[in-house]
Amino acid sequence: MLAPSLGLLLAALASAGCRKREPSKVEIFDEAATPAETEALGSLAPPWPAPERVVLANGLLVHWLHEVDTPALHLRLILPTHDLKAAHQGAPALTVARALLLELEALSPRLAVRAELDLRVDRVELVVHGVAGETTAALAGLADVLAGDPTRALGAARQALLAELRPLDAETLAASELVAALNGGKPERERVDRAALQALDEAVLQDAWRALTDPREALLVVHTRTRLAVASLADASLADASLADATDASLAAATADLAQRWRQKVTLLPGNDGRSEPTALRRLRPGKPPGSTGKHLSKAPLAPLRRVDPPGRGRALLMIGRAIPTGNARERSLARLAQRRLQEQFDARLVVAGPWSLLTLQLPLGGGKPQPLQDLLEGTDPPKDADAPPDPLTRRLRRDLTAIRSFTRGRPTTQDLFQVAQLWLGARMVAASVAGEDWSALWSDSLDLANDDGEIAAALARDAQAMLAATPEQLVAWQQRWLDLSTSEPGWAWVLVGKDADLLGVQAFLAKGVSFDPPPAE
């Protein structure tokens, strides 16, 4: 409120000492960007050369990103979680990932490396950052970690997680319930609590370690200045003899040692017989994408409203969301543009995971006794319709839902879309630059954007061009198909988090489906 008040004060002072002037003319620009601007922004992706792609003797798939003269090294070990047994999901998988991080951090004193853990949809990623001159030593250290006895690290990881774990907040509870409703799974798989961690025994953790670290399901992305000399980019089994063709003999020996020492001895993953096609997307993506719930929010068949109690005195909120097919660059670009524009007024989140995306809207609900709504311009209650809910909290929620529906139906200007795309693409490249030009991180993003392995290198640039080519008419049509709370295709789910005493009116309102404020009188 400070900025508008200051502006009004300055305007009043200026009018007191100056002659009255004609009001400034406001122009709305609704024209496409010039070809030069579009071409420049469309190149907001790394200039990747063709990567080297090899399959080691132990089944590990390696994507080798070669950048001449780079001083940095980035190793990214990507481990899928979607095929893990139910007993290994959640707390066991997180404990194994944390144990791997602890083991990689132990390499820091002798290799001057930094390790990180990145949790993504259906996979965990262990990252090692160092200097290019330590590539051979880093690969040897990775072999030590994956071939060693994990017992001590698993115990230390569980203790560290128990020490750091905090009570689940309302947002985490709502998200886990929502994802479970969309996936048809259990909410416990999407969250970790203290009881689940304490109940883990050593046998379960050992099995989870073996399953998660199966090299036949993993992907290793290497970004460094050293190049592997592979005969072609087709699948190549690197036996010890063919490794002699590498440009660095010590690097070849370290890669051969990794393949020899890191082997999976027990088959714990369903259908893993070693004969599956060794492609990154086949390994990292679940065979069955989340299906549609077939439900609406404002008409039959109505999505069942899940309600959970908040932890302690946590805030109440309503979270609504849906899974949206985004199997091509155009669909992904429209989803991003819609989310970024919604984010300007509402808490809208979008997670892109291969051929589908999850979009959620979080609407906070004040607890206790909310104050009556006031019209900020007139200082009076807003006009009411005959069916308006009597509860002030429910009226506020209905007003927010009406605003969301109106927003998805409004046509943005072409320049507005261009600016949204410019900000999003620029932020992505700035984040990569701040992180030390880590191509492996952007490569991981590209894995979620490609339809097959051959498209990964061009996925970022293709998606950038699609974002810049989107038109207002395309966005409005896409939003009405997927996001309009009244007319969109079925596939919604929603979760209400809050105490019964605070949300009786809200529950009664939502039980019959969403209704909206009437349009303003002409």
C-alpha positions in Angstrom: 0.0 0.0 0.0 3.0 2.3 0.4 3.7 2.8 -3.3 0.1 3.8 -4.4 -0.3 6.1 -1.4 3.0 7.8 -2.2 2.0 8.2 -5.8 -1.3 9.9 -4.9 0.5 12.3 -2.5 3.0 13.3 -5.1 0.2 13.9 -7.6 -1.7 16.1 -5.1 1.4 18.2 -4.4 2.1 18.6 -8.1 -1.4 19.7 -8.9 -1.3 22.3 -6.1 1.5 24.3 -7.7 1.0 23.7 -11.5 -1.6 24.4 -14.0 -4.1 21.7 -14.9 -2.9 19.5 -17.7 -4.5 17.1 -20.0 -4.4 13.5 -18.7 -1.7 11.3 -20.2 -2.8 9.0 -22.9 -2.4 5.3 -22.0 -1.4 3.1 -24.9 -1.6 -0.7 -24.9 0.8 -2.4 -27.2 -0.5 -5.5 -28.8 1.9 -6.3 -31.6 4.3 -9.2 -32.1 8.0 -8.9 -31.3 10.3 -8.2 -34.2 12.1 -11.2 -35.8 15.4 -10.1 -34.4 14.0 -10.1 -30.9 12.4 -13.5 -31.3 15.6 -15.0 -32.8 17.7 -13.6 -30.0 15.5 -14.9 -27.2 14.9 -18.2 -29.0 18.6 -19.0 -28.6 18.4 -18.9 -24.8 19.7 -22.4 -24.5 23.3 -23.7 -24.3 25.1 -24.2 -27.6 25.5 -27.9 -27.0 27.6 -29.9 -29.4 26.5 -33.5 -30.1 26.9 -35.4 -26.8 28.7 -38.7 -26.5 26.3 -41.5 -25.5 27.7 -44.8 -24.3 26.5 -47.8 -22.3 29.0 -49.3 -19.9 29.5 -53.0 -19.3 27.5 -52.8 -16.2 24.5 -51.3 -18.0 25.0 -47.8 -16.9 24.0 -45.2 -19.5 26.3 -42.2 -19.8 25.7 -38.9 -21.5 29.0 -37.2 -21.9 28.8 -33.4 -22.5 32.1 -32.0 -23.8 32.9 -28.3 -23.6 36.3 -27.2 -24.8 38.4 -25.3 -22.1 35.8 -25.4 -19.4 37.5 -25.3 -16.0 34.6 -27.1 -14.2 33.5 -30.6 -13.8 29.9 -31.7 -13.1 28.8 -35.3 -12.5 25.1 -35.9 -12.2 23.9 -39.4 -11.3 20.2 -39.7 -12.0 18.4 -42.6 -10.3 14.7 -43.3 -11.1 12.3 -44.1 -8.3 9.0 -44.9 -10.2 9.8 -48.6 -10.4 10.7 -49.1 -6.7 8.5 -51.4 -4.7 6.0 -49.7 -2.4 8.1 -50.8 0.6 11.0 -48.9 -0.8 9.2 -45.6 -1.7 9.1 -42.6 0.6 11.2 -42.8 3.7 13.5 -45.7 2.5 14.3 -44.0 -0.9 15.0 -40.6 0.8 17.3 -42.3 3.3 19.2 -44.0 0.6 19.5 -40.7 -1.3 20.8 -38.9 1.8 23.3 -41.8 2.4 24.7 -41.4 -1.1 25.0 -37.6 -0.5 26.9 -38.2 2.8 29.3 -40.6 1.0 29.9 -38.2 -1.8 30.5 -35.3 0.7 33.2 -37.5 2.3 35.2 -37.1 -1.0 35.5 -33.3 -0.5 38.6 -33.2 1.6 40.8 -35.0 -1.0 39.1 -34.0 -4.2 37.9 -30.4 -3.5 34.5 -31.2 -4.7 31.0 -30.2 -3.6 28.1 -32.6 -3.5 24.3 -31.8 -3.8 21.1 -33.8 -3.7 18.3 -32.8 -6.0 14.9 -34.4 -5.6 12.7 -34.4 -8.7 9.5 -36.1 -9.9 10.1 -39.8 -10.0 13.8 -39.6 -9.6 16.7 -38.4 -7.3 19.8 -36.7 -8.6 23.2 -36.7 -6.9 25.5 -34.0 -8.2 29.3 -33.6 -7.8 30.8 -30.2 -8.7 34.6 -29.9 -9.0 37.4 -28.9 -11.4 37.9 -30.5 -14.8 41.4 -31.7 -13.8 39.8 -34.0 -11.2 37.5 -35.9 -13.6 39.4 -39.1 -13.3 39.6 -38.9 -9.5 35.9 -38.0 -9.2 34.9 -41.1 -11.3 37.1 -43.2 -9.0 35.5 -41.7 -6.0 32.0 -42.4 -7.4 33.0 -46.1 -7.9 34.2 -46.2 -4.2 30.8 -45.0 -3.1 28.6 -47.2 -5.2 30.7 -50.4 -4.7 31.2 -50.0 -0.9 29.2 -51.2 2.1 26.4 -48.6 2.7 25.6 -49.8 6.3 27.3 -46.9 8.1 26.1 -44.3 5.7 22.5 -45.5 5.9 22.5 -45.3 9.6 24.0 -41.8 9.6 21.5 -40.7 7.0 18.5 -41.8 9.0 19.8 -40.0 12.1 20.5 -36.9 10.1 16.9 -36.9 8.6 15.4 -37.5 12.1 17.4 -34.5 13.4 16.3 -32.2 10.6 12.7 -33.4 10.1 10.0 -30.9 11.0 6.3 -31.5 11.4 4.5 -31.7 8.1 3.0 -28.3 7.2 -0.4 -27.7 5.6 1.1 -27.2 2.2 3.0 -30.6 2.3 -0.1 -32.4 3.5 -2.3 -30.9 0.8 0.2 -31.6 -2.0 0.7 -35.2 -1.0 -3.1 -35.8 -0.8 -3.6 -34.1 -4.1 -0.9 -36.0 -6.0 -2.2 -39.2 -4.5 -5.7 -38.4 -5.8 -4.4 -37.7 -9.3 -2.1 -40.7 -9.4 -4.4 -43.1 -7.7 -1.8 -43.9 -5.0 -1.3 -43.4 -1.3 -0.4 -40.0 0.2 2.3 -41.6 2.4 4.4 -42.3 -0.7 4.6 -38.5 -1.4 5.7 -37.5 2.1 8.0 -38.6 4.9 7.3 -38.3 8.6 9.1 -39.2 11.8 7.2 -42.4 12.4 8.0 -43.8 9.0 11.7 -43.0 9.4 11.9 -44.6 12.9 10.1 -47.8 11.7 12.8 -48.5 9.0 14.9 -51.6 9.7 18.3 -52.3 8.2 17.1 -55.0 5.9 14.6 -52.7 4.2 17.3 -50.0 3.8 19.8 -52.4 2.3 17.2 -53.6 -0.2 16.2 -50.0 -1.0 19.9 -49.2 -1.6 20.3 -52.1 -4.0 17.1 -51.2 -5.9 17.8 -47.5 -6.2 21.4 -47.9 -7.2 20.8 -50.4 -10.0 23.2 -49.2 -12.7 21.0 -50.8 -15.4 18.3 -48.2 -14.6 20.6 -45.2 -13.9 21.9 -42.3 -16.0 25.2 -40.6 -15.5 25.6 -37.1 -17.0 29.2 -35.8 -17.2 30.1 -32.2 -18.2 33.8 -31.6 -18.5 36.4 -30.5 -21.0 37.8 -34.1 -21.6 36.2 -35.9 -24.5 35.4 -39.6 -24.8 36.2 -40.8 -28.4 33.3 -43.0 -29.2 32.9 -44.4 -32.8 29.4 -43.2 -33.1 26.5 -41.7 -31.1 24.6 -45.0 -31.4 24.5 -47.4 -28.5 28.0 -48.6 -27.8 29.0 -51.2 -25.1 32.3 -49.9 -23.7 34.3 -53.0 -23.0 37.7 -52.5 -21.6 39.3 -52.7 -25.0 37.2 -50.0 -26.6 37.9 -47.7 -23.7 41.4 -47.5 -24.9 40.1 -45.1 -27.6 39.4 -42.4 -25.0 41.5 -39.3 -25.3 42.8 -39.8 -21.7 44.2 -43.2 -20.7 43.6 -42.5 -17.0 40.0 -41.4 -17.7 39.5 -44.6 -19.7 40.8 -46.7 -16.8 38.6 -44.9 -14.3 35.5 -45.4 -16.4 36.3 -49.1 -16.9 36.8 -49.4 -13.1 33.4 -47.8 -12.5 31.8 -50.3 -14.8 33.6 -53.2 -13.3 33.1 -52.4 -9.6 29.5 -51.0 -9.6 27.3 -53.9 -10.5 23.8 -54.9 -9.5 23.8 -58.4 -7.9 20.1 -58.7 -6.9 17.2 -58.0 -9.2 14.6 -56.0 -7.2 13.0 -54.0 -9.9 10.0 -55.4 -11.9 10.7 -56.6 -15.4 14.4 -55.7 -15.2 16.1 -58.4 -17.1 18.8 -56.3 -18.7 17.2 -56.5 -22.2 15.3 -53.2 -22.1 16.2 -50.6 -24.6 19.0 -48.5 -23.0 17.6 -45.0 -23.5 17.4 -42.3 -20.9 13.7 -41.5 -21.3 12.7 -45.1 -21.2 14.6 -45.5 -17.9 13.5 -42.2 -16.2 9.8 -42.1 -17.2 7.1 -44.3 -15.7 5.5 -46.6 -18.1 2.0 -45.4 -17.2 1.4 -41.6 -16.9 -1.1 -40.3 -14.4 -4.6 -40.8 -15.7 -7.5 -38.3 -15.5 -9.7 -38.4 -12.5 -12.7 -37.8 -14.8 -14.0 -35.3 -12.3 -15.1 -31.7 -12.4 -15.2 -29.0 -9.7 -18.5 -27.3 -10.6 -20.6 -30.0 -12.2 -21.2 -33.7 -12.1 -19.3 -35.9 -11.8 -17.9 -33.9 -9.0 -14.5 -34.6 -7.6 -14.6 -35.8 -4.0 -13.2 -33.3 -1.6 -10.5 -34.7 0.6 -10.1 -33.0 4.0 -7.2 -33.4 6.4 -6.4 -31.8 9.7 -3.6 -29.3 9.7 -0.5 -30.0 11.9 -0.7 -28.1 15.1 -1.9 -24.6 14.5 -1.0 -24.6 10.8 -2.9 -22.4 8.4 -5.9 -23.6 6.5 -5.9 -23.7 2.8 -7.7 -25.1 -0.3 -5.4 -26.7 -2.9 -6.9 -27.6 -6.3 -5.0 -29.1 -9.2 -4.9 -31.4 -12.2 -2.6 -33.3 -14.4 -2.3 -31.9 -17.9 -0.9 -33.6 -21.0 2.2 -31.7 -22.2 3.7 -34.1 -24.7 5.0 -31.4 -27.1 6.7 -28.0 -27.0 3.5 -26.1 -27.8 1.5 -27.6 -25.0 4.4 -27.1 -22.5 4.9 -23.5 -23.5 1.2 -22.7 -23.1 1.2 -24.4 -19.7 4.2 -22.3 -18.6 2.7 -19.1 -19.9 -0.6 -19.7 -18.2 1.1 -20.5 -14.9 3.4 -17.5 -15.0 0.5 -15.2 -15.7 -1.6 -16.8 -13.0 1.3 -16.4 -10.6 1.0 -12.7 -10.9 -2.2 -12.8 -8.8 -2.5 -16.3 -7.3 -0.3 -19.0 -5.9 0.0 -21.1 -9.0 2.6 -23.9 -9.3 3.6 -26.0 -12.4 5.7 -29.1 -12.4 6.7 -30.5 -15.9 7.5 -34.2 -15.9 7.9 -35.5 -19.4 4.6 -35.9 -21.3 2.5 -34.5 -18.5 2.5 -31.6 -16.0 0.9 -31.0 -12.7 -0.7 -27.6 -12.1 -1.9 -26.6 -8.6 -3.5 -23.5 -7.2 -3.2 -22.8 -3.5 -5.9 -20.6 -1.9 -5.1 -19.7 1.8 -8.1 -19.7 4.1 -7.8 -17.5 7.2 -8.6 -19.3 10.5 -10.7 -18.0 13.4 -13.2 -15.3 12.7 -12.5 -13.6 9.4 -13.4 -9.9 9.1 -16.3 -9.0 6.8 -15.3 -8.2 3.2 -15.0 -4.5 2.5 -15.1 -2.7 -0.9 -11.8 -0.8 -1.0 -13.2 2.0 -3.1 -16.6 2.6 -1.4 -15.9 1.4 2.1 -19.0 -0.8 2.1 -19.8 -4.4 1.7 -19.8 -5.6 -1.9 -23.2 -6.2 -3.5 -24.7 -9.6 -2.7 -26.7 -12.0 -4.8 -29.5 -14.1 -3.5 -27.4 -17.3 -3.3 -24.4 -15.7 -1.7 -23.0 -17.7 1.2 -23.4 -16.0 4.5 -20.0 -16.9 5.9 -17.4 -14.1 5.2 -14.6 -16.6 4.7 -16.7 -18.5 2.1 -17.6 -15.3 0.3 -13.9 -14.5 0.1 -13.1 -17.9 -1.3 -15.9 -17.7 -3.9 -14.6 -14.3 -4.9 -11.1 -15.8 -5.4 -12.5 -18.6 -7.5 -14.5 -16.2 -9.6 -11.4 -14.1 -10.2 -9.4 -17.2 -11.3 -12.1 -18.2 -13.8 -12.3 -14.6 -15.1 -8.5 -14.5 -15.4 -8.4 -17.7 -17.5 -11.0 -16.3 -19.9 -9.3 -12.9 -20.3 -7.2 -12.3 -23.5 -3.7 -11.1 -22.8 -1.9 -8.8 -25.2 0.8 -10.1 -27.5 3.4 -8.0 -25.7 2.3 -9.3 -22.4 3.0 -12.8 -23.5 6.3 -11.9 -25.0 7.4 -10.2 -21.7 6.3 -13.3 -19.7 8.3 -15.6 -22.0 11.3 -13.3 -21.9 11.4 -13.2 -18.1 10.9 -17.0 -17.8 13.6 -17.9 -20.4 16.0 -15.3 -19.0 15.6 -16.5 -15.5 16.3 -20.0 -16.5 19.6 -19.1 -18.1 20.6 -16.8 -15.3 20.0 -19.6 -12.8 22.3 -21.9 -14.8 25.0 -19.2 -15.0 24.9 -18.5 -11.2 25.2 -22.2 -10.6 28.5 -22.3 -12.4 27.4 -23.0 -16.0 26.3 -26.5 -15.0 25.2 -28.0 -18.2 24.2 -31.2 -16.5 21.4 -29.3 -14.6 20.0 -27.9 -17.9 20.5 -31.4 -19.4 18.3 -32.8 -16.7 15.7 -30.1 -17.5 15.9 -31.2 -21.2 15.2 -34.8 -20.2 11.7 -33.6 -19.2 11.1 -31.8 -22.5 12.2 -34.4 -25.1 10.1 -37.2 -26.7 13.2 -39.4 -27.3 16.9 -39.3 -26.6 17.8 -37.7 -29.9 15.7 -34.6 -29.0 17.3 -33.9 -25.7 20.1 -31.6 -27.0 17.6 -29.4 -28.9 14.7 -29.5 -26.4 15.5 -26.3 -24.5 15.9 -24.2 -27.7 12.8 -25.8 -29.3 10.7 -25.0 -26.2 12.0 -21.4 -26.0 11.0 -20.8 -29.6 7.5 -22.3 -28.9 7.0 -20.0 -26.0 7.9 -17.0 -28.1 5.6 -18.1 -30.9 2.5 -18.5 -28.7 -0.4 -16.2 -29.5 -3.1 -14.7 -27.1 -5.8 -16.7 -28.9 -3.9 -20.0 -28.4 -3.4 -19.3 -24.7 -7.1 -18.4 -24.1 -8.2 -21.6 -25.9 -5.8 -23.7 -24.0 -6.8 -22.2 -20.7 -10.5 -22.7 -21.4 -9.8 -26.4 -22.2 -7.7 -27.2 -19.2 -8.0 -24.5 -16.5 -11.5 -23.0 -16.7 -13.2 -24.1 -13.5 -16.6 -24.2 -15.3 -16.0 -25.5 -18.7 -12.6 -27.3 -18.7 -12.2 -31.0 -19.4 -12.6 -33.3 -16.4 -9.5 -34.3 -14.4 -9.6 -32.1 -11.3 -8.9 -33.0 -7.7 -8.9 -30.8 -4.5 -7.9 -31.0 -0.9 -9.1 -28.9 2.1 -6.7 -28.5 5.0 -8.1 -27.0 8.2 -10.0 -27.5 11.5 -13.6 -28.5 11.4 -14.7 -25.6 13.6 -13.1 -23.0 11.3 -14.2 -24.4 7.9 -17.8 -25.6 8.4 -19.1 -22.9 6.0 -16.4 -23.6 3.5 -17.1 -27.3 3.5 -20.8 -26.8 3.1 -20.1 -24.4 0.2 -17.7 -26.8 -1.6 -19.8 -29.9 -1.0 -22.1 -28.9 -3.8 -19.2 -27.9 -6.1 -17.8 -24.5 -6.9 -20.2 -21.6 -7.6 -19.2 -18.1 -8.7 -20.2 -14.5 -8.1 -22.6 -13.2 -10.6 -21.2 -10.9 -13.3 -21.3 -7.2 -12.4 -24.4 -5.3 -13.5 -24.1 -3.4 -16.7 
